[in-house]
Amino acid sequence: MTIAELLRMKCEPVAIYRAPSIPEGAHIPSGHCSIPPLFLMAFRNGKTCAADREHVFCHGGVSGLGFGPIPSRQRSAWSCSVVPEEARKDMHHAGSGGQREYVDSDAALAQMSEIKDFPDLKDAIVFEPLSVAEAKGAPIEVVSLLVDPTRLSALIILAGYDKKTPGSAVKILHAHACQEIYVIPKGEGESDDPHAILGMTDLYARKFVRPEEMSFSAPYSMWKRMEANTGSSFLTMEKWEKALSASERRSENDA
């Protein structure tokens, strides 16, 4: 059985990959944030969605979807930080004193250093249901989905099932939601010790998802390894069935 079947997912995981151009019939973004018209449309509605550089309207999205680096990391760092009173007149978001997600720009830059910049790949990025992408032999780079805490717990355990290096198999990095969903796990896929990424910590993008939902994104090679391990893992045991059933009952009672 697939991971999605064992997790009893109502929505299929999303495959993310590059294509020479936007596929015919794909849903294309038209607004500021790329999360709803790309990732969420593919995940919740099972549609093929795609964008090229012309259809990305947010500087975070340019970086997050692999169309080049953020023009100025220093400016972005100040934007996310507490801007000192004496410096506000010269800084981006000066009037508001910054977004106050970091104590200062040095702290912001230190955290941003883990986010790999990719040069403008000059092609399209495609989001579509995993089974559709696999059936056509698409060059899948990342698999991403939204999950509740119980299913997230299972994915975190499964990600570390065969990991023989120290530390968690899942990272949490504060970044733009599209960076957490695509470029960060894409970069992890180039590592000898890849990690999955827990995302949707972007406060701006939280309004697009349910309160209990977080994103889990993994390099495709890691996802395939996880899927190959399901048959011998805890996901086939009664304890997982009981944990999932209890979680589903609580969700139904809270509805």
NUSEVEX-258317 format. One record per residue (C-alpha): x, y, z. Coordinates in steps of 0.02 Angstrom, whole numbers, padded with zeros to 5 digits, always signed. Each point is the difference from the previous one (the first is absolute). Layout:
# residues N
XYZ;...
***
This chain:
# residues 255
+00000+00000+00000;+00055+00179-00028;+00037+00123+00139;-00158+00097-00044;-00105-00159+00015;+00076-00048+00167;-00030+00176+00066;-00178-00006-00068;+00026+00166-00087;-00152+00081-00079;+00112+00101-00117;+00145-00068-00102;+00180+00058+00027;+00061+00128-00125;+00147-00029-00117;+00103+00155-00043;+00113+00004-00152;+00068+00109-00141;-00066+00000-00178;+00060+00094-00156;-00163+00099-00001;-00168+00008+00087;-00097-00159-00045;-00156+00023-00103;-00154+00018+00109;+00096+00032+00160;-00070+00123+00127;+00110+00157+00002;+00018+00125+00145;-00067+00176-00019;+00022+00072+00175;+00136+00049+00123;+00027-00163+00095;+00038-00160-00095;-00051-00122+00137;-00191-00001-00033;+00004-00012-00192;+00144-00124-00009;+00025-00111+00152;-00174+00007+00077;-00092-00014-00166;+00102-00155-00043;-00020-00076+00174;-00182+00036+00038;-00073-00006-00176;+00115-00124-00086;+00042+00121-00140;+00159+00025-00099;+00061+00176+00039;+00152+00090-00068;+00090+00166-00011;+00146+00078-00090;+00095+00155+00057;-00129+00113-00082;-00136-00070+00113;+00089+00017+00168;-00043+00165+00084;+00090-00009+00168;+00188+00019+00031;-00009-00145+00122;-00086-00104-00133;+00140+00038-00124;+00123-00080+00120;-00120-00131+00066;-00044-00067-00171;+00178-00002-00068;-00006+00151-00115;+00152+00082+00076;+00058+00071+00168;-00089+00132+00101;+00073+00162-00072;+00074+00054+00167;+00013-00117+00148;+00055+00146+00108;-00157+00098-00043;-00107-00155+00029;+00089-00030+00167;-00041+00177+00058;-00179-00022-00059;-00019-00153+00114;+00088+00078+00149;-00021+00131+00135;+00066+00159-00079;+00082+00116+00129;-00082+00169+00019;+00156+00093-00058;+00012-00106-00159;-00182-00003-00056;+00010+00148-00118;+00126-00093-00109;-00077-00174+00005;-00135-00097-00090;-00161-00007+00103;+00074+00146+00096;-00167+00072+00055;-00055-00162+00084;+00168-00041+00074;+00008-00163-00098;-00099-00161+00018;+00087-00041+00166;+00025-00185-00035;+00186+00014+00044;+00086+00106+00130;+00110+00079-00134;+00060-00026-00179;+00152-00101+00055;-00114-00131+00078;-00108+00000-00157;+00149-00021-00116;+00068-00143+00105;-00164-00094-00019;-00015+00042-00185;+00172-00072-00033;-00075-00175-00003;-00112+00045-00147;+00088-00038-00163;-00021+00123-00143;-00027-00074-00172;+00037+00100-00157;-00148+00040-00112;-00036-00170-00078;-00094+00086-00144;-00136-00130-00008;-00165-00039+00086;-00036-00080+00167;-00140-00127+00007;-00106-00059+00148;-00110-00151-00029;-00065-00158+00087;+00141-00122+00030;-00084-00145-00091;-00025+00107-00156;+00181+00058-00002;+00067-00174+00029;-00111-00075-00136;+00073+00120-00129;+00179-00024+00061;+00019+00182+00051;+00171+00053+00072;-00069+00018+00176;+00112+00094+00122;-00108+00023+00154;-00157-00079+00076;-00104+00110+00114;-00163-00018+00096;-00099+00076+00143;-00027-00103+00156;-00071+00009+00175;+00109-00035+00154;-00034-00187+00006;+00045-00029-00183;+00147+00119+00016;+00063-00105+00146;-00007-00154-00110;+00094+00085-00141;+00136+00062+00118;+00024-00176+00069;+00000-00078-00174;+00125+00130-00064;+00123-00053+00134;-00036-00187-00015;+00163-00045-00088;+00103+00154+00043;+00170-00048+00071;+00070+00174+00025;-00031+00104+00158;-00144+00120+00013;-00178+00011-00062;-00046-00043-00179;-00116+00151-00004;+00050+00183+00008;-00103+00152+00048;+00061+00162-00079;-00094+00164+00010;-00014+00059-00180;-00127+00048-00131;-00128-00140-00019;+00050-00033-00181;+00183-00016+00052;-00050-00128+00132;-00101-00097-00129;+00121+00003-00147;+00175+00075-00002;+00052-00057+00175;-00048-00183-00027;+00069+00012-00178;+00167+00052+00075;-00012-00142+00126;-00016-00119-00145;+00176+00046-00054;+00072-00051+00170;+00074-00167+00051;-00103+00015+00160;-00167+00071-00060;-00137+00063+00115;-00185+00027-00021;-00066+00174+00041;-00144+00043+00116;-00079+00158-00067;-00142+00126-00002;+00082+00095+00143;-00018+00157-00109;-00128+00104+00094;-00061+00084-00160;-00039-00168-00081;-00082-00075+00156;-00164+00082-00048;-00013-00116-00150;+00004-00164+00100;-00100-00078+00141;+00059+00031+00179;+00063-00178+00022;+00090-00013-00167;+00187+00006-00030;+00094-00042-00158;+00120-00146-00015;+00115+00007-00151;+00134-00125-00047;+00122-00023-00143;-00077-00128-00118;+00142-00124+00027;-00031+00009+00188;-00188-00021-00025;+00028-00156-00106;+00115-00070+00135;-00133+00035+00132;-00131-00084-00107;+00110-00154-00024;+00016-00014+00190;-00186+00002+00040;-00021-00189-00010;+00119-00034+00144;-00041+00155+00101;-00121+00043+00141;-00129+00055-00131;-00051-00182-00021;-00025-00026+00188;-00158+00010+00105;+00072+00142+00105;-00001+00115-00153;-00177-00050-00045;-00057+00038+00177;+00091+00168+00007;-00071+00056-00168;-00177-00059+00040;+00003+00090+00167;+00060+00159-00084;-00135-00011-00132;-00136-00025+00132;+00059+00153+00096;-00002+00103-00160;-00178-00057-00038;-00056+00043+00177;+00078+00173-00011;-00081+00035-00170;
***
